[in-house]
Amino acid sequence: MNLRNIRVPRRDDYEKRPVLSATIHPDIKRTLLDISERTGMSVSQVSDEVLYTGLVEMQELPELDE
């Protein structure tokens, strides 16, 4: 998975979304932080993109056209 080429569909009329808290494994946290530092994206953005991509690959979400 190349996160530089993957983008979660964004809305132009951005509204603050509800917050979801979750306990994650330390290895996953470290990986998200590493990706965040490497890409300059926030951990929240990285998490959104990783979750979105995984759910699309699992066919739990439809792939949205940009």
Secondary structure, DSSP 8 states (H G I E B T S, - for coil): --TTT------SS------------HHHHHHHHHHHHHH---HHHHHHHHHHHHHHHTTSS-----
